[in-house]
Amino acid sequence: ARRHVKIHGPVSIGINTEDPTVSLAVSGNVKFNNKKFISGLTAPTNGSFIVGDICWNENPTIDSYVGWICISEGSPGIWAPFGSIGRL
């Protein structure tokens, strides 16, 4: 049976040291509103993804991108870069 849970205050999942500046801290990948949010050095090359899933760039640099977004579902789907990082 499903149970509703109400939490009042900050929540940390898989975090040893809480960050008082955020309401939710999660160590690892998450799924929100049926979309996956993962991180990596490149767009995924394996796994199943749907349109709108996002891979955040773990090493953003000038002339690179904030991350990649899945534009065609599949394993791993088709990914396009987003959030061009310009020069200062």
N, C-alpha and C positions, 0 to 999 in steps of 0.2 A: 504494500500500500504506500502511496505517496504521502509525504508529510511536508507541510510548509515550515520553513525555518526562517526566522527573522533574526538578523544580526544588526546590532546598533554599535557602530564604531568601526575602526580599521580592522581589516582581515589580511592575514599573511598565510600563504600556502607554500610549503616547502622552503621557507625563508628562515634563516637562523637569526638574523639581525633585522629588526623592524625598521622601516623608514617612516618617520613621523609625518612626512610631507605628502604621503599618498594614502588613499582609502583602501586600495586593494593592491597587494603585491603577490605575484605568482612567480615561482621559479620553474621555468619550462614552458612548453607550448600550451596554448589555450584555444578554446573554441567559444566564440561569442556570436550570438544571433546566427547560428549555423555556419559560421565562417571560421576557418583555421587561421591562427596567427602563430607563425613559427619564425625562427631566425636562422641565418646561415651566411656563408661567405659568397654563395652563388645561388641562383634559382635552383629549386629542387630538381634532382635527376631521378628520383624514385619516390614511390608512395602514391596514394590516390588523393586527388584534389578536385575541387569544384570551382566554378567561376566565382571570383571575388576573394578566394583565399589569398593571404598575404605572407610573404617571406621577408622579414626585415633584415637589412644588410648589417652583419655583425662588425664590419670594418668600413664604414662610410668614409670616403675621402673626396677631395675636390675632383671634379670631372667624373664622379661615379654617381650612384643612385642611392636613394633612401632604402629602396627595396625592390621587390618584384611582385607582380599581381598575376594570378592565374586568369587567363582570358578564354581558355577552352578546357573543359574538364577532361580528366583522364589520369593515366598513370605514367608519367607524372603530370600530364596536361601540357598546355602551352602557356609560357610565362613571358611577361613583358616588364621591362624596368619602369619604375615610376619615381618621381621626385628627384629630378636632376639637381645635383649639387654643384653650384657655380663657384667661381673664384671670388675671393673677398675683395 
